[in-house]
């Protein structure tokens, strides 16, 4: 049974040293899961306002997760770099980050939230399905990879 923890969500730039450490952990974990080098870099400025946003999740002053969004097109925000450190999992952190990103994307004028994950990330797929994300055709960096799973959700 998961226990919800008090999480502080702090807007930062992707280039923040705490963000970089979590991004490196994410890439390393994806490389281990998929044996493919992990995802490519996300341009730091693409997740800056007004078209984007990036946030750290903090528990007791320590970064335990992160996530952001960038402009996919004029109506769609794309969730990027959603990650919760293994030590922070099972505490509701991912859901709090996702809900916050959706709220920020809605406030920025986006009508839909899109994202890509994979079959070897069942906890991520479960989170997105629990938030009523619907499957869509693969797109983006891994659209040719049969393990890619893409989802979207209306924000309005």
Protein Blocks (a to p, Z undefined) as FASTA:
>chain_A
ZZddddddddddfklmklmmmmmmmmmmmmmmnonopaadddfklmgcfkbccddddeeh
iafbdcddddfblmbccdehiacdfklgonlmmmmmmmmmmmmmmmnopabdcddddfkl
mklmmmmmmnopacdddehjllmpmkbccddddfZZ
